[in-house]
C-alpha cells in the first residue's frame, strides 16, 4: 500500500513539473515575440502600396467622394531673362504639392514619415498640375532626378520637384524704360474638374524667394499677390491659382546707354551757333554728323524692343532729340541764306546796269513785261491783279525788303501782271517805258535804278551788306538762348510726366 501511495504521489509531482515547464516555455515564447525585429522597409512598402496592398494609382483619393485639396508652395531659386521682344521670362523653382491620401496611412512602421525614392512616384496617385501660361519647361536630372516624395503616418503626401520654366508675360511698354511690369504664373488642373480636385495656396509661406536673389534690370517687389483664376471651359470648371510678380524696371542702363549720349549729341549740335557763319564746312559737317549719330542712336534703342503700334517713352525722347538736332542744321541754312542776300542783290544790280549801258539807256518793253511777270511769280502775287506802280517803287522796295533772286523784285505797292493776257501786260510795260524815256523822268529813274547809286534808298553797298549780316547774326544769337530753353522745358515736362504722374498711376493700379 505504501508503495502504491508513493507511486501516485510521484506521478502527481511529475505532472505538476510538466505543467510548470510548459507555462514557462509559453512565457519565454511571448517575451521573444515581443522582442521581435520590426517589419523591413521593403516588406512595409510592398504591404502599403505594392501589388498585394490593393492600392490603385489610377484612382484618386476619396473616389466618388469629396474633392482632393492640394496645397501648393513655390520656392524661387532664380528669376531672370526677362525678354521684351518675346514678352516672356525665365524662372527656376521648387514646386511643392501636398495632399492627403487615406490609403497611404500606416501604423505598423515606427517612423513618422518616409522619404521614398522618386521611382516610387509611379506607384501612387499625383495631381495633374500644369502651368497655363508656360511656353517651355524642362526637368532637372543631374545627377539624379530632382524630385522628392515623402509620406506621413496620417496619409499626407509631399511631392516636390525642381523645374525651369519659360512663362509668357504680356507687357505694356508705353512707359518704357520707366515701366512697372506684372508677370503671372498660373497653376491649373488639366483633367480633373473642381468636383475632383481643388488647388489652394499653402497658408504659411506660399511663395518664397531665395536669399540674395537680384535681377539685372528689375526690382522684384516683396509682397506676394496671390489669386484664384478658376477656368471655365466646354469640358467643365477647372481649378486654377496664380501668383503675380510685380517688377519695377531700373533705368540705370538706359540712362548710360541712351539718354545721356543723346543729350550730349543735342548739346553738341548747339556748338554750331558759336561758330562763324562764314565757316560753312565746319557748321555743315557738325550738323550732318549730329543728325546721323542721333539717327543711329534712335535705331539702336528700338532693336531690343518689340514692334508695337503705340508710342513708348523712349520713342518720344529720341524723336524730340532728333528734331532739335535737325533744327540746328536748318538754322544754319537760314543764317547762310540771310547773310548772302546782299551778294545776290549786287549781282542783280551789275547785271541790270550792264544791260542798260548796252541798250543806250532804253528799256525793251518785251523784256520789261517778262521781268514784271517773273516779279509777280516770285512774290506770290495774283495773276489777275492790275499792273500799277513805277520802276522807282519796284527797285526801292527791293532794297528795303532784301528779297534775292536773279530777277526778283518786291514792291511796296502790289505789283502784278496778267500772264493770261499778254497784250495788257505789254501795253502797261510800254506806258512805263514811255515814262522812263521822257527827259524829266530819265534823271529820276536813273537815280532809282540799282547800281546807279551806291545803294538803294540812299544806302551804300557796305551798309546793305552789314544789314544782312546783322540779321544773320541775330538768328544765331536768338538760337543760342532759344534752343537750350526749349530743350529745358521739354525735359521738365518729360520727366515730370513719366517719372511722377504716370509712375503714380501704375502703382495705384
C-alpha positions in Angstrom: 0.0 0.0 0.0 2.7 2.3 0.9 4.5 1.6 -2.3 1.4 2.5 -4.3 0.9 5.8 -2.4 4.5 6.7 -3.2 4.0 6.0 -6.9 0.8 8.1 -7.1 2.5 11.0 -5.3 5.4 10.7 -7.8 3.0 10.8 -10.7 1.3 13.9 -9.4 4.6 15.6 -8.9 5.6 14.8 -12.4 2.5 16.3 -13.9 2.9 19.5 -11.9 6.5 19.8 -13.1 5.4 19.2 -16.6 2.6 21.9 -16.4 5.0 24.4 -14.9 7.6 23.8 -17.6 5.1 24.3 -20.3 3.9 27.6 -18.8 7.4 28.8 -18.6 8.0 28.0 -22.2 4.9 30.0 -23.2 6.1 33.0 -21.3 9.6 32.8 -22.9 7.9 32.5 -26.3 5.7 35.5 -25.7 8.7 37.5 -24.5 10.7 36.5 -27.6 7.8 37.6 -29.8 7.6 40.9 -28.0 11.3 41.5 -28.7 10.9 40.5 -32.4 12.6 42.9 -35.0 10.0 45.2 -36.8 9.0 44.6 -40.4 11.6 45.6 -43.0 11.0 48.7 -45.2 10.7 46.7 -48.4 8.1 44.5 -46.9 6.3 47.5 -45.4 6.2 49.3 -48.8 5.0 46.2 -50.6 2.3 45.9 -48.0 1.5 49.7 -48.2 1.4 50.3 -52.0 2.6 47.1 -53.6 0.5 44.7 -55.8 -0.8 42.8 -52.8 -1.9 46.1 -51.0 -4.8 46.7 -53.2 -3.6 50.3 -53.9 -4.5 51.6 -57.4 -2.6 54.7 -58.6 -5.2 55.3 -61.3 -7.9 56.2 -58.8 -7.8 59.5 -56.9 -8.2 59.5 -53.1 -11.7 59.7 -51.8 -13.0 58.4 -55.1 -16.7 59.3 -55.6 -16.4 61.4 -52.5 -15.3 65.0 -51.7 -12.6 66.6 -53.9 -8.9 66.3 -53.0 -7.5 69.6 -51.7 -3.9 70.1 -52.8 -1.9 72.9 -51.1 0.9 74.4 -53.3 4.1 76.2 -52.4 6.7 77.7 -54.6 10.4 78.4 -53.8 12.1 80.6 -56.4 15.8 79.8 -57.0 16.4 82.2 -59.8 14.4 84.8 -61.7 15.7 86.4 -64.8 16.0 86.6 -68.6 13.0 88.9 -68.9 12.8 89.5 -72.7 10.8 92.4 -74.1 11.0 91.2 -77.7 9.3 87.8 -77.0 7.5 89.0 -73.9 8.4 86.2 -71.6 10.5 85.5 -68.5 12.5 82.5 -67.2 12.3 81.2 -63.7 13.8 78.2 -61.8 11.6 77.0 -58.9 10.9 74.2 -56.4 7.2 73.3 -56.9 5.8 71.6 -53.8 2.4 69.9 -53.6 0.8 68.3 -50.5 -2.4 66.4 -50.2 -3.9 63.6 -48.1 -4.4 60.0 -49.4 -6.1 57.8 -46.7 -4.9 54.7 -48.4 -1.3 55.5 -47.6 -1.8 56.0 -43.8 0.1 53.5 -41.7 0.7 52.5 -38.1 2.9 49.4 -38.4 6.1 51.4 -39.1 7.6 53.4 -36.2 8.9 56.4 -38.2 6.6 59.4 -38.5 7.5 59.9 -42.2 9.1 58.0 -45.0 11.3 59.6 -47.6 11.0 57.5 -50.7 12.9 57.1 -53.9 11.5 59.2 -56.9 10.8 55.9 -58.7 8.0 55.3 -56.3 6.1 58.2 -57.8 4.8 56.0 -60.5 3.2 53.8 -57.8 1.0 56.5 -56.2 -1.7 58.9 -57.5 -0.5 62.5 -58.2 -2.3 65.7 -59.2 -2.3 66.6 -62.9 -0.9 70.1 -62.4 0.3 72.2 -65.3 1.3 75.8 -65.9 -1.3 77.6 -68.0 1.0 80.4 -69.4 4.0 78.1 -70.0 6.0 78.5 -73.2 8.7 76.0 -72.4 9.9 73.9 -69.4 12.3 71.1 -68.5 13.1 68.9 -65.6 16.5 68.6 -63.9 18.2 65.2 -63.9 21.7 66.0 -62.7 22.9 64.0 -61.0 19.6 62.2 -60.4 16.0 63.2 -60.9 15.5 66.3 -58.7 12.3 65.0 -57.1 11.2 64.4 -53.6 8.5 62.1 -52.2 7.6 62.0 -48.5 4.7 60.0 -46.9 3.4 60.7 -43.4 1.7 58.4 -40.9 -1.7 60.2 -41.3 -1.6 59.7 -45.1 -0.3 63.1 -46.1 1.9 63.1 -49.2 4.5 65.7 -50.0 5.7 65.9 -53.6 8.5 68.4 -54.6 10.1 68.8 -58.0 12.6 71.2 -59.5 11.6 73.0 -62.7 12.9 75.6 -65.1 10.1 77.4 -66.8 9.7 79.9 -69.6 6.4 81.7 -69.0 4.6 84.3 -71.1 4.4 87.8 -69.7 2.4 90.3 -71.7 3.9 93.8 -71.2 2.7 97.3 -71.6 5.7 99.3 -72.8 4.1 102.8 -73.0 6.3 104.0 -70.1 9.4 102.1 -71.2 12.1 102.3 -69.7 10.3 103.7 -66.6 7.7 101.0 -66.6 6.4 98.5 -64.0 5.6 95.1 -65.4 3.3 92.4 -63.8 4.2 88.8 -64.7 2.0 86.0 -63.7 2.4 82.2 -63.0 -0.8 80.1 -63.3 -1.1 76.6 -61.9 -4.1 74.7 -63.2 -5.5 71.2 -63.3 -5.7 69.7 -66.7 -8.0 66.7 -66.4 -9.8 66.9 -63.0 -12.7 69.3 -62.6 -13.4 71.1 -59.3 -15.6 68.2 -58.3 -12.5 66.0 -58.0 -9.5 68.4 -57.4 -9.0 71.8 -55.9 -5.7 73.7 -55.7 -5.0 76.2 -53.0 -2.0 78.2 -51.7 -0.3 77.0 -48.6 -1.1 79.1 -45.6 2.5 79.7 -44.4 4.9 81.0 -47.0 3.1 80.1 -50.2 5.8 81.9 -52.3 9.4 82.0 -51.1 12.4 83.7 -52.7 16.0 82.6 -52.4 18.0 84.9 -50.2 20.1 87.4 -52.1 18.1 87.0 -55.3 18.6 90.0 -57.6 17.6 90.8 -61.1 19.8 92.8 -63.6 17.2 95.3 -64.7 14.3 94.9 -62.3 13.4 95.0 -58.7 11.2 92.2 -57.5 8.7 93.6 -55.0 8.5 91.6 -51.8 4.7 91.5 -51.4 3.0 88.4 -52.8 -0.1 88.9 -55.0 -1.9 85.6 -54.7 -5.2 85.0 -56.6 -7.6 82.3 -57.8 -8.2 82.1 -61.5 -10.8 79.3 -61.9 -11.2 78.4 -65.6 -14.4 77.7 -67.3 -14.2 75.5 -70.5 -16.6 73.5 -72.5 -15.4 70.4 -70.6 -16.1 71.8 -67.2 -14.9 74.1 -64.5 -11.2 73.6 -63.5 -9.3 74.8 -60.5 -6.6 77.4 -61.0 -4.4 79.5 -58.8 -1.9 82.2 -59.8 0.8 84.4 -58.3 1.7 87.8 -59.7 5.2 89.2 -59.7 5.5 93.0 -59.8 8.7 94.0 -61.5 9.9 97.6 -61.4 12.5 98.4 -64.1 15.7 100.2 -63.1 16.7 102.7 -65.8 20.4 103.0 -65.0 21.4 101.1 -68.1 19.2 103.2 -70.3 20.5 106.4 -68.8 24.0 105.5 -69.6 23.4 103.9 -73.0 20.7 106.1 -74.4 19.6 109.2 -72.5 22.9 110.7 -71.6 24.5 110.1 -75.1 21.5 111.6 -76.9 21.5 114.6 -74.5 25.2 115.2 -75.3 24.6 115.0 -79.0 21.9 117.6 -78.8 24.2 119.9 -76.8 26.9 119.3 -79.3 24.7 120.5 -82.2 24.3 123.8 -80.4 28.1 124.4 -80.7 27.5 125.5 -84.4 25.7 128.6 -83.1 29.0 129.9 -81.8 31.0 129.1 -85.0 31.5 131.9 -87.5 28.8 131.8 -90.2 31.4 132.0 -92.9 32.8 128.6 -91.8 30.3 126.7 -93.8 32.2 123.4 -94.0 32.6 123.3 -90.2 29.0 124.0 -89.4 27.5 121.8 -92.1 29.8 118.9 -91.1 28.9 119.3 -87.5 25.2 119.4 -88.2 25.2 116.4 -90.5 27.3 114.4 -88.1 25.0 115.0 -85.2 21.9 114.2 -87.3 23.4 110.9 -88.5 24.6 110.0 -84.9 21.2 110.7 -83.5 19.5 108.6 -86.2 21.8 105.7 -85.4 21.2 106.1 -81.6 17.4 106.1 -82.2 17.6 103.0 -84.3 19.7 101.2 -81.7 17.1 102.0 -79.0 14.5 100.0 -80.9 16.4 96.9 -81.7 15.8 95.3 -78.3 12.0 96.1 -78.3 9.1 94.5 -80.0 7.3 96.2 -82.9 4.4 97.6 -81.0 1.8 100.0 -82.5 1.8 102.6 -79.7 4.5 105.2 -78.8 6.9 104.5 -76.0 8.6 107.0 -73.7 12.0 106.3 -75.2 10.5 106.9 -78.7 9.3 110.4 -77.6 12.7 111.2 -76.2 14.6 110.1 -79.3 12.2 111.8 -81.7 12.5 115.2 -79.9 16.3 114.9 -79.7 16.4 114.2 -83.4 14.1 117.2 -84.0 16.4 119.5 -82.1 19.5 118.3 -83.9 17.8 118.6 -87.3 16.5 122.1 -86.4 20.1 123.2 -85.5 21.2 122.1 -89.0 18.3 124.0 -90.6 19.1 127.1 -88.5 22.5 127.4 -90.3 20.8 127.1 -93.6 18.6 130.1 -92.7 21.7 132.0 -91.4 23.6 131.3 -94.6 20.7 132.3 -96.8 20.2 135.7 -95.0 23.9 136.5 -94.9 24.3 136.0 -98.7 21.3 138.1 -99.8 23.4 141.2 -100.4 25.7 139.3 -102.8 22.7 138.3 -104.9 21.4 141.8 -104.8 24.7 143.3 -106.0 24.9 140.7 -108.8 21.5 141.7 -110.0 22.4 145.4 -109.9 25.6 144.8 -112.0 23.7 142.6 -114.5 21.0 145.2 -114.9 23.5 148.1 -115.2 25.4 146.3 -118.0 22.2 145.8 -119.9 21.2 149.4 -119.5 24.6 150.6 -120.9 24.4 148.2 -123.8 21.0 149.4 -124.8 21.9 153.1 -124.5 19.5 153.8 -121.7 16.4 152.4 -123.4 14.4 149.6 -122.0 12.9 146.9 -124.2 9.1 146.7 -123.5 9.1 142.9 -124.1 11.9 142.3 -121.6 10.3 144.6 -119.0 6.9 142.8 -119.4 8.7 139.5 -118.9 10.6 140.7 -115.9 7.4 142.0 -114.3 5.7 138.6 -114.8 8.6 136.9 -113.1 8.4 139.5 -110.2 4.7 138.6 -109.8 5.5 134.9 -109.6 8.5 135.3 -107.2 6.5 137.5 -104.8 3.4 135.3 -104.8 1.1 137.9 -106.3 -2.1 137.0 -108.0 -2.1 137.0 -111.8 -5.4 138.9 -112.0 -4.2 142.0 -110.1 -3.9 145.1 -112.2 -0.4 146.4 -113.0 0.5 149.7 -111.4 3.4 151.5 -109.8 6.7 152.6 -111.3 10.2 151.2 -111.6 11.2 153.6 -108.8 8.8 151.8 -106.4 9.9 148.3 -107.6 13.7 148.9 -107.1 13.4 150.9 -103.9 11.2 148.1 -102.4 13.7 145.5 -103.4 16.4 147.2 -101.4 14.2 147.6 -98.4 12.9 144.0 -98.2 16.2 142.3 -99.1 14.5 139.7 -101.3 17.1 138.0 -103.5 16.7 136.4 -107.0 18.3 136.8 -110.4 15.2 138.8 -111.5 13.3 139.0 -108.2 11.7 142.4 -107.2 9.4 143.3 -104.4 7.2 146.3 -104.5 5.9 148.3 -101.5 2.7 148.5 -103.6 1.2 145.4 -105.1 2.9 144.9 -108.5 1.4 142.3 -110.7 0.8 141.4 -114.3 -1.7 139.2 -116.1 0.1 136.4 -117.8 -3.0 135.2 -119.4 -3.4 138.4 -121.3 0.0 139.3 -122.9 -1.4 142.3 -124.8 -2.4 144.1 -121.5 1.0 143.4 -119.9 2.8 144.7 -123.0 0.7 147.9 -123.0 1.4 148.5 -119.3 5.1 147.9 -119.9 5.1 150.4 -122.9 3.5 153.0 -120.6 6.2 152.6 -118.0 8.9 152.8 -120.7 7.5 155.9 -122.2 7.6 157.5 -118.8 11.2 156.5 -118.5 12.1 157.9 -121.9 10.8 161.4 -121.1 13.6 163.9 -120.4 12.2 164.9 -117.0 11.8 161.3 -115.8 15.1 160.0 -117.0 17.0 161.6 -114.3 14.6 160.5 -111.6 14.6 156.9 -112.9 18.4 156.8 -113.2 18.7 157.6 -109.5 16.3 154.8 -108.6 17.9 152.1 -110.8 20.1 149.7 -108.7 23.7 150.3 -109.4 23.2 153.9 -110.4 23.9 154.9 -106.8 26.0 153.1 -104.2 22.8 151.6 -102.6 19.1 151.6 -102.8 17.3 154.2 -100.8 20.5 156.1 -100.2 22.3 153.1 -98.6 25.7 152.2 -99.7 26.8 148.7 -100.6 28.7 148.3 -97.4 25.7 149.3 -95.4 23.5 146.8 -97.2 26.0 144.0 -96.6 26.2 144.9 -92.9 22.4 145.0 -92.6 22.0 141.4 -93.9 24.9 140.1 -91.9 23.5 141.6 -88.7 20.2 139.9 -89.5 22.0 136.6 -89.8 24.0 137.1 -86.6 20.7 137.9 -84.8 19.4 134.5 -85.8 22.4 132.8 -84.2 22.1 135.0 -81.1 18.5 134.1 -80.6 19.2 130.4 -81.2 21.9 130.3 -78.6 19.3 131.0 -75.9 16.2 129.7 -77.6 17.3 126.1 -78.3 18.6 125.4 -74.7 15.5 126.9 -73.1 13.1 124.9 -75.4 15.0 121.7 -74.6 15.0 122.5 -70.9 11.2 123.0 -70.9 10.8 119.7 -72.8 12.9 117.9 -70.2 10.9 119.3 -67.3 7.6 118.2 -69.0 9.0 114.8 -70.0 10.5 113.7 -66.6 7.5 115.0 -64.6 5.1 113.2 -66.8 6.8 109.8 -66.8 8.6 109.6 -63.5 5.9 111.2 -61.3 2.5 111.3 -62.9 2.4 108.0 -64.8 4.5 106.3 -62.2 1.9 107.0 -59.5 -0.9 105.8 -61.8 0.8 102.5 -62.3 1.3 102.0 -58.6 -2.4 102.8 -58.0 -3.4 100.1 -60.5 
